[in-house]
Amino acid sequence: MSTYRALAANCSRSVWFLFSVALLFASTAASSQQADIDAVKAANQAFYVALSKRDVAAIQKVWSSAPDIQNIGPRSKAADLGWGAQKKAYEMTFDAFPELKVSMPEARIKVNGATAWVSGIEHAERKTKKGEFVKGSNIGTSIFVKQGGRWLMVYHHASAIPQ
């Protein structure tokens, strides 16, 4: 009987050890996942802060430098492909609206490996050159890719919600 008890005790310790190791890995993975979600949230927030400040240089820091990045704004008729086209589109927007405030207060974020997507309702307030204030909402979606340890935007699409 003592051999059986020793074997059972040994087996029990092995099960607890394996359970502890699995729990540690699960905890580390969940922690890493939350860190990625927080980093994507910060990158997404940085985009809206830079957009609201009308700061093209700060906007560029949020975007990947890949040649195939795309942006489709709520007033766009086609996708702006590459940074050169995007910079021109941002400058035209800032020229049309001397004051601009855009936010996404309730972003939904999903991370899958080195790719993340963010979606939600954008709230925009614009002041035209004529001094008129215009408010509107857009459905916004952004895709981020982890490059060099940073989450960078590779795609953004905002569609105006009809009022």
C-alpha positions as a Markdown table, in Angstrom:
| # | Residue | x | y | z |
|---|---|---|---|---|
| 1 | Met | 0.0 | 0.0 | 0.0 |
| 2 | Ser | 2.8 | 2.4 | 0.8 |
| 3 | Thr | 4.1 | 2.2 | -2.8 |
| 4 | Tyr | 0.6 | 3.1 | -4.1 |
| 5 | Arg | 0.4 | 6.1 | -1.7 |
| 6 | Ala | 3.9 | 7.3 | -2.8 |
| 7 | Leu | 2.9 | 7.0 | -6.4 |
| 8 | Ala | -0.4 | 8.8 | -5.8 |
| 9 | Ala | 1.4 | 11.6 | -3.9 |
| 10 | Asn | 4.0 | 11.9 | -6.6 |
| 11 | Cys | 1.3 | 12.0 | -9.3 |
| 12 | Ser | -0.6 | 14.6 | -7.3 |
| 13 | Arg | 2.5 | 16.8 | -7.1 |
| 14 | Ser | 3.1 | 16.5 | -10.8 |
| 15 | Val | -0.5 | 17.5 | -11.6 |
| 16 | Trp | -0.2 | 20.5 | -9.3 |
| 17 | Phe | 3.1 | 21.5 | -10.9 |
| 18 | Leu | 1.7 | 21.2 | -14.4 |
| 19 | Phe | -1.4 | 23.1 | -13.3 |
| 20 | Ser | 0.8 | 25.9 | -11.8 |
| 21 | Val | 2.9 | 26.1 | -15.0 |
| 22 | Ala | -0.2 | 26.3 | -17.2 |
| 23 | Leu | -1.7 | 29.0 | -14.9 |
| 24 | Leu | 1.5 | 31.0 | -15.1 |
| 25 | Phe | 1.6 | 30.8 | -18.9 |
| 26 | Ala | -2.1 | 31.8 | -19.1 |
| 27 | Ser | -1.5 | 34.7 | -16.7 |
| 28 | Thr | 1.5 | 35.9 | -18.7 |
| 29 | Ala | -0.5 | 35.6 | -22.0 |
| 30 | Ala | -3.4 | 37.6 | -20.6 |
| 31 | Ser | -1.1 | 40.2 | -19.2 |
| 32 | Ser | 0.7 | 40.5 | -22.6 |
| 33 | Gln | -2.7 | 40.7 | -24.4 |
| 34 | Gln | -3.8 | 43.5 | -22.0 |
| 35 | Ala | -0.6 | 45.4 | -22.6 |
| 36 | Asp | -1.1 | 45.2 | -26.3 |
| 37 | Ile | -4.7 | 46.4 | -26.0 |
| 38 | Asp | -3.5 | 49.3 | -23.8 |
| 39 | Ala | -0.8 | 50.2 | -26.4 |
| 40 | Val | -3.3 | 50.1 | -29.3 |
| 41 | Lys | -5.7 | 52.3 | -27.3 |
| 42 | Ala | -2.9 | 54.8 | -26.7 |
| 43 | Ala | -1.9 | 54.8 | -30.4 |
| 44 | Asn | -5.6 | 55.3 | -31.4 |
| 45 | Gln | -6.0 | 58.1 | -28.9 |
| 46 | Ala | -2.8 | 59.8 | -30.2 |
| 47 | Phe | -4.3 | 59.8 | -33.7 |
| 48 | Tyr | -7.4 | 61.7 | -32.5 |
| 49 | Val | -5.4 | 64.1 | -30.4 |
| 50 | Ala | -3.1 | 64.9 | -33.4 |
| 51 | Leu | -6.1 | 65.2 | -35.7 |
| 52 | Ser | -7.8 | 67.6 | -33.3 |
| 53 | Lys | -4.6 | 69.7 | -33.0 |
| 54 | Arg | -4.4 | 69.7 | -36.8 |
| 55 | Asp | -0.8 | 68.5 | -36.4 |
| 56 | Val | 0.3 | 66.7 | -39.6 |
| 57 | Ala | 3.7 | 65.7 | -38.1 |
| 58 | Ala | 2.1 | 64.2 | -35.0 |
| 59 | Ile | -0.4 | 62.3 | -37.3 |
| 60 | Gln | 2.5 | 60.9 | -39.3 |
| 61 | Lys | 4.1 | 59.5 | -36.2 |
| 62 | Val | 0.9 | 57.4 | -35.6 |
| 63 | Trp | 1.1 | 55.9 | -39.1 |
| 64 | Ser | 3.3 | 53.1 | -40.5 |
| 65 | Ser | 5.7 | 54.3 | -43.1 |
| 66 | Ala | 4.7 | 51.3 | -45.4 |
| 67 | Pro | 3.9 | 52.5 | -48.9 |
| 68 | Asp | 0.4 | 50.8 | -49.0 |
| 69 | Ile | -1.1 | 52.6 | -46.0 |
| 70 | Gln | -4.7 | 53.7 | -46.7 |
| 71 | Asn | -7.0 | 56.4 | -45.3 |
| 72 | Ile | -10.6 | 57.0 | -46.3 |
| 73 | Gly | -12.0 | 60.1 | -44.6 |
| 74 | Pro | -15.7 | 60.9 | -44.2 |
| 75 | Arg | -15.5 | 63.4 | -47.1 |
| 76 | Ser | -13.3 | 61.2 | -49.3 |
| 77 | Lys | -14.4 | 60.0 | -52.7 |
| 78 | Ala | -11.4 | 57.5 | -52.9 |
| 79 | Ala | -8.8 | 56.0 | -50.7 |
| 80 | Asp | -5.6 | 58.1 | -50.0 |
| 81 | Leu | -2.8 | 55.6 | -50.6 |
| 82 | Gly | 0.6 | 56.2 | -49.1 |
| 83 | Trp | 1.7 | 59.0 | -46.8 |
| 84 | Gly | 2.1 | 61.6 | -49.6 |
| 85 | Ala | -1.6 | 61.4 | -50.5 |
| 86 | Gln | -2.7 | 61.3 | -46.9 |
| 87 | Lys | -0.6 | 64.4 | -46.0 |
| 88 | Lys | -2.2 | 66.3 | -48.9 |
| 89 | Ala | -5.7 | 65.2 | -47.7 |
| 90 | Tyr | -5.1 | 66.2 | -44.1 |
| 91 | Glu | -3.8 | 69.6 | -45.2 |
| 92 | Met | -6.9 | 70.1 | -47.4 |
| 93 | Thr | -9.1 | 69.2 | -44.4 |
| 94 | Phe | -7.2 | 71.5 | -42.1 |
| 95 | Asp | -7.5 | 74.3 | -44.7 |
| 96 | Ala | -11.3 | 73.8 | -44.9 |
| 97 | Phe | -11.7 | 73.6 | -41.1 |
| 98 | Pro | -9.7 | 76.1 | -39.1 |
| 99 | Glu | -10.9 | 74.4 | -36.0 |
| 100 | Leu | -11.4 | 70.7 | -35.7 |
| 101 | Lys | -12.1 | 68.3 | -32.8 |
| 102 | Val | -12.5 | 64.6 | -33.4 |
| 103 | Ser | -12.7 | 61.8 | -30.7 |
| 104 | Met | -13.7 | 58.2 | -30.4 |
| 105 | Pro | -14.8 | 57.9 | -26.7 |
| 106 | Glu | -15.8 | 54.3 | -26.8 |
| 107 | Ala | -13.3 | 52.4 | -28.9 |
| 108 | Arg | -13.7 | 48.6 | -29.3 |
| 109 | Ile | -10.3 | 47.1 | -29.6 |
| 110 | Lys | -9.3 | 43.6 | -30.8 |
| 111 | Val | -5.8 | 42.3 | -31.0 |
| 112 | Asn | -4.8 | 39.1 | -32.9 |
| 113 | Gly | -1.0 | 38.6 | -32.9 |
| 114 | Ala | 0.7 | 41.6 | -34.5 |
| 115 | Thr | -2.5 | 43.0 | -35.9 |
| 116 | Ala | -5.2 | 45.0 | -34.1 |
| 117 | Trp | -8.4 | 46.7 | -35.2 |
| 118 | Val | -10.3 | 49.5 | -33.5 |
| 119 | Ser | -13.9 | 50.5 | -34.3 |
| 120 | Gly | -16.4 | 52.9 | -32.8 |
| 121 | Ile | -18.3 | 56.1 | -33.4 |
| 122 | Glu | -16.2 | 59.2 | -34.0 |
| 123 | His | -17.6 | 62.5 | -32.8 |
| 124 | Ala | -16.5 | 65.5 | -34.9 |
| 125 | Glu | -16.9 | 69.2 | -34.4 |
| 126 | Arg | -15.7 | 71.5 | -37.1 |
| 127 | Lys | -15.6 | 75.2 | -37.7 |
| 128 | Thr | -15.7 | 76.3 | -41.3 |
| 129 | Lys | -13.9 | 79.2 | -42.8 |
| 130 | Lys | -17.2 | 81.1 | -42.7 |
| 131 | Gly | -17.3 | 80.6 | -38.9 |
| 132 | Glu | -20.1 | 78.1 | -38.9 |
| 133 | Phe | -19.9 | 75.2 | -36.4 |
| 134 | Val | -20.8 | 71.8 | -37.8 |
| 135 | Lys | -21.2 | 68.6 | -35.7 |
| 136 | Gly | -21.4 | 65.1 | -37.0 |
| 137 | Ser | -20.7 | 61.5 | -36.3 |
| 138 | Asn | -18.8 | 58.9 | -38.3 |
| 139 | Ile | -18.4 | 55.2 | -38.1 |
| 140 | Gly | -14.6 | 54.8 | -37.7 |
| 141 | Thr | -12.4 | 51.7 | -38.2 |
| 142 | Ser | -8.6 | 51.6 | -37.9 |
| 143 | Ile | -6.2 | 48.8 | -38.4 |
| 144 | Phe | -2.8 | 48.8 | -36.6 |
| 145 | Val | 0.2 | 46.5 | -37.1 |
| 146 | Lys | 2.9 | 46.0 | -34.5 |
| 147 | Gln | 6.2 | 47.1 | -36.1 |
| 148 | Gly | 9.5 | 47.4 | -34.2 |
| 149 | Gly | 7.6 | 47.1 | -30.9 |
| 150 | Arg | 5.2 | 49.9 | -31.7 |
| 151 | Trp | 1.5 | 49.8 | -32.8 |
| 152 | Leu | 1.3 | 51.8 | -36.0 |
| 153 | Met | -1.8 | 52.6 | -38.1 |
| 154 | Val | -2.0 | 51.1 | -41.6 |
| 155 | Tyr | -5.6 | 51.7 | -42.4 |
| 156 | His | -8.3 | 54.2 | -41.3 |
| 157 | His | -11.8 | 54.5 | -42.7 |
| 158 | Ala | -14.5 | 57.0 | -41.4 |
| 159 | Ser | -17.9 | 57.1 | -43.0 |
| 160 | Ala | -20.3 | 59.9 | -42.1 |
| 161 | Ile | -23.5 | 58.8 | -40.3 |
| 162 | Pro | -26.4 | 60.5 | -42.1 |
| 163 | Gln | -28.4 | 62.8 | -39.8 |
